[in-house]
């Protein structure tokens, strides 16, 4: 691995000294609160045989002879350069995926759909930024045939950088929502930032996108339209629908995932994969933790969607919850949505209005921002408000018997840590 560029072989690469394995290359990165160069001893103890090193920082004398130090002007840029080199050396089919919502689930659906024919590699966890994408590429095994690279962003220019590092053969834009509108100012600016994925795209027309989103109308490629998704229904934990004449089943919650599955079907068509193989692969799909994940503790059921939140994904979660047939009492616990900037108050008020008019659940609102939504419901005595997650947990611990035979939706931005509600029930 990387022998041609480094002059010697390494078995693994990581920026976290604790994750280095024997034979590894350590990449010390400077962050806002830390400097990876300080953890070189930990990297060596865990098996690093080499390290990138900022040329302006003296190498500790006692370590100079223990491993090979590769001095560079900028360790992050060198890390990204190595990733691009490894991408070209392995030369798999690269699928780049971005979008405001659904990119991680789409990644998992694509991986399932194509896993029957390809040796698939994909990013793990939330490794979808300027350090996660290089790590994903550098962790590709030599026999990788198809690599799926999720690309996230907070500001304009970030997707452009990631796309140029990964150089995807085919790109997918799942949708344009409100995530990070506090940084970018408008959905139009979010769309422009997402379309930066074209910058590194090898064939500029190999882009699959939400054809129902007017902000993506300037794209030429493969639009996916809602009108082509028919007979859509949720049956227990399976989504069933017809797409372009094919009967499709995905073992998951969330009717909105039909469109994410349609992206994978179009991609499979571009790659000339037989539909029978695609359907076989989709049957093995498993969604990531905290993304419309079903949990059961005693007689209480949970639909956990706490990895992230936006107005769009919250509406999808509520639609999914509404479509679950159960005799249990339903409670939707909704926590704050972050990164909305000046749009925060209006968005949370809209959540209150939307939930008041469209869904007949009991609502518990959690967080400073959700107070605006609760105030819309203030005349509904069955609903509750908690200033923070800690106060919610206190209430649950004191009233656990009240949750027998209930079905609870947990939906919030990651920072609310609303999934901790599960721990309260375990206690």
C-alpha angles and dihedrals in degrees: 000000000000091000093135093058102032098038091235137055127260127188099211143002129214142159092210111079090207091059096052114116128200110294092023136148114228119213110198110203130191115231135178094271105018145037119218091210087076090065099056093113091055090050091051092048089054093052109275112160094182142015137199107234135195105244092221092061117077115239110240105258094223090057100041094097098037099074138001115272116205108201117213137165094240123014093201093053090045089050090052092046091052090050092053090047092051090047090056093043095053091034101194125163103277119210113194117199128190137154141126094265136013100025095122093047090046088051090055092045091050091048091051094046094052101033093092092066107023137053095240128203122183141170116272128221113344096329093137104114138080092298099028095057094051089047091051091052095044092050092058112122115234091251095056111136100176127023123192114206120191113206122202131177147181100191139030116274095035097096089047090058093047093047092052090051096048099033095202122213091209130017133201127200107192100191147311115254137154100275111132092006085138088067099036102037101221144025088250090060090046089054091051090050092050092048089060085087086083090067095081097026109126094212107032092205094055094092126124115199148161103282092193092064110092091199088068095047093108091066121101114206134070114341119194115212131199090224090068092057108084140174090020115180142151113233110184104301095343132091112213126188146135121249122185090338096313124116108228132190125188120185096227146090122254126069089217087069089073088078092046087053090049088057088056092048092052090047090051089051091053088052090047094239114162115251091232089060091047093052091047090052094047090057088069095054118134121180122225123261118285094015106113087316118171116225131174127199113177109309092339120097125198135198102201118200103156104127092096141332143212134159090266097048092043090055090049091050091050091048089051092047090049091053095054109104111219140141089220123106110259124224121181111203108195124188133193123295111222135205095041096122113189089354092066100094095045092045094051091046088053089052089056092050093045095050092044093055106032110036134049103209135117106262129211114187119203129192141031094281094047090061087083090056092047092052088062086057095042093118091054103090094192092065125084140204129210122186092218143357093263092061090048090053092050090054093048094049091052095046107035095135089063090067098061110129094007132134114215130195115206112197127163146114114287094254091065091064090209090164086078085082086079091061090054089059092048088057 
